[in-house]
């Protein structure tokens, strides 16, 4: 599970900065991710649970654990996926024409996302599909996917 740490400075304490403000200032988390972290209750102050409105002391350690991602839920389909590059973080494929990137109302299946689900099954992988770019249905070219690996490890803090 990804973990981020911050040590509270004297200035933070003197300015009476709340934990929620320190998270906003010191981590580049989106507001959506901050809300998800808050709901998951994965913010710790010196190893224990805390509340976002608390004002920490100088030298306190704030640790944020990112909540686990849910797997993608596309129906696997036998669509040819041609990897050009792959490592633990990225999958770059050569997209063929005639496929939308992900399901839409007009194209609920037979998409690249469906093919990637089948590719994951075939290669024994499980990750959250995150398209970095998109290509039109009839466009060919490189399509970049960020692989958000699924962490199912339970925290020792809970």
C-alpha positions as CSV (number, residue, x, y, z in Angstrom):
1,X,0.0,0.0,0.0
2,X,1.4,3.4,-0.9
3,X,2.3,5.5,2.1
4,X,3.1,9.2,2.3
5,X,4.8,10.9,5.3
6,X,5.1,14.4,6.6
7,X,6.8,15.8,9.7
8,X,5.1,18.8,11.2
9,X,7.4,21.9,11.4
10,X,7.5,24.6,14.1
11,X,6.0,27.0,11.5
12,X,3.1,24.6,10.9
13,X,2.3,24.5,14.6
14,X,2.9,28.2,15.2
15,X,0.4,29.0,12.3
16,X,-2.1,26.5,13.9
17,X,-2.3,24.6,10.6
18,X,-4.8,21.7,10.8
19,X,-4.0,18.3,9.4
20,X,-6.4,18.8,6.5
21,X,-4.6,21.9,5.5
22,X,-1.2,20.2,5.8
23,X,-2.4,17.4,3.5
24,X,-3.6,20.0,1.0
25,X,-0.3,22.0,1.1
26,X,2.2,19.2,1.2
27,X,0.8,16.4,-1.0
28,X,-0.4,16.8,-4.5
29,X,-3.6,14.7,-3.8
30,X,-6.7,15.8,-5.8
31,X,-9.7,16.8,-3.7
32,X,-11.4,13.6,-4.8
33,X,-8.5,11.5,-3.5
34,X,-8.4,13.5,-0.2
35,X,-12.1,12.8,0.3
36,X,-11.5,9.1,-0.4
37,X,-8.6,9.0,2.1
38,X,-10.8,10.7,4.7
39,X,-13.7,8.2,4.1
40,X,-11.2,5.3,4.3
41,X,-9.8,6.6,7.6
42,X,-6.2,6.1,6.5
43,X,-4.6,9.2,7.9
44,X,-2.5,8.6,11.0
45,X,-0.8,11.0,13.5
46,X,2.1,9.4,15.3
47,X,0.8,5.9,14.4
48,X,-2.8,6.5,15.7
49,X,-6.0,7.6,14.1
50,X,-6.7,11.3,14.1
51,X,-9.2,13.9,12.9
52,X,-8.4,16.2,10.0
53,X,-9.3,19.3,12.0
54,X,-6.7,18.6,14.7
55,X,-3.6,20.9,15.0
56,X,-0.5,18.7,15.4
57,X,2.6,19.5,17.4
58,X,6.0,20.2,16.1
59,X,7.8,17.0,15.1
60,X,4.5,15.0,14.9
61,X,4.5,12.5,12.0
62,X,1.5,12.5,9.7
63,X,1.2,9.3,7.6
64,X,-1.3,8.9,4.8
65,X,-2.0,5.5,3.3
66,X,-3.8,5.4,0.0
67,X,-6.9,3.3,0.1
68,X,-6.8,0.2,-2.2
69,X,-8.1,0.5,-5.7
70,X,-11.1,-1.5,-6.8
71,X,-10.4,-3.7,-9.9
72,X,-11.8,-2.6,-13.2
73,X,-15.2,-4.3,-14.0
74,X,-15.2,-4.6,-17.8
75,X,-16.4,-7.8,-19.4
76,X,-13.4,-9.7,-20.8
77,X,-13.5,-10.1,-24.6
78,X,-11.2,-11.8,-27.0
79,X,-9.9,-8.6,-28.7
80,X,-6.3,-8.6,-29.9
81,X,-4.1,-6.5,-27.6
82,X,-0.7,-5.8,-29.1
83,X,1.7,-4.6,-26.4
84,X,4.5,-2.4,-27.6
85,X,5.9,-1.8,-24.1
86,X,5.0,-3.1,-20.6
87,X,6.4,-2.8,-17.2
88,X,4.9,-2.8,-13.7
89,X,3.5,0.7,-14.1
90,X,2.6,1.0,-17.8
91,X,1.1,-0.9,-20.7
92,X,1.5,0.7,-24.1
93,X,-0.4,-1.0,-26.9
94,X,-0.8,-0.5,-30.6
95,X,-4.5,0.3,-30.9
96,X,-6.2,-1.0,-34.1
97,X,-9.0,0.9,-35.8
98,X,-12.7,0.0,-35.2
99,X,-12.6,-0.1,-31.4
100,X,-13.6,2.6,-28.9
101,X,-11.2,2.9,-25.9
102,X,-13.7,2.2,-23.2
103,X,-17.4,1.4,-23.0
104,X,-19.9,4.2,-23.7
105,X,-23.7,4.2,-24.2
106,X,-23.3,3.8,-27.9
107,X,-20.5,1.1,-27.5
108,X,-21.2,-0.8,-24.3
109,X,-18.8,-3.6,-25.2
110,X,-16.2,-4.7,-27.8
111,X,-13.8,-2.0,-26.6
112,X,-10.1,-1.8,-25.8
113,X,-11.0,-2.0,-22.1
114,X,-12.7,-5.3,-22.7
115,X,-9.7,-6.6,-24.5
116,X,-7.3,-5.4,-21.8
117,X,-9.4,-7.3,-19.2
118,X,-9.0,-10.5,-21.3
119,X,-5.2,-9.7,-21.7
120,X,-5.0,-9.4,-17.9
121,X,-6.6,-12.8,-17.5
122,X,-4.3,-14.4,-20.0
123,X,-1.2,-12.9,-18.4
124,X,-2.2,-13.5,-14.8
125,X,-2.3,-9.8,-13.9
126,X,-4.8,-7.7,-12.0
127,X,-4.7,-3.9,-12.1
128,X,-7.0,-0.9,-12.3
129,X,-7.1,0.2,-15.9
130,X,-6.3,3.9,-16.2
131,X,-6.1,5.3,-19.8
132,X,-3.6,8.1,-20.0
133,X,-4.6,9.1,-23.5
134,X,-7.5,8.2,-25.8
135,X,-7.8,7.7,-29.5
136,X,-10.9,8.0,-31.7
137,X,-12.6,4.8,-32.7
138,X,-11.1,4.7,-36.2
139,X,-7.7,6.0,-35.2
140,X,-4.7,3.7,-34.9
141,X,-1.7,4.5,-32.7
142,X,-0.1,4.1,-29.3
143,X,-2.5,3.9,-26.4
144,X,-1.0,4.3,-22.9
145,X,-2.5,2.7,-19.9
146,X,-1.3,3.4,-16.3
147,X,-1.5,0.2,-14.3
148,X,-2.7,0.9,-10.8
149,X,-1.7,-2.3,-9.1
150,X,-4.2,-3.6,-6.6
151,X,-2.9,-3.7,-3.1
152,X,-4.9,-5.9,-0.8
153,X,-2.6,-5.7,2.2
154,X,-4.3,-4.9,5.4
155,X,-2.7,-2.1,7.4
156,X,-1.0,-3.1,10.7
157,X,-2.2,0.2,12.1
158,X,-5.9,-0.8,12.2
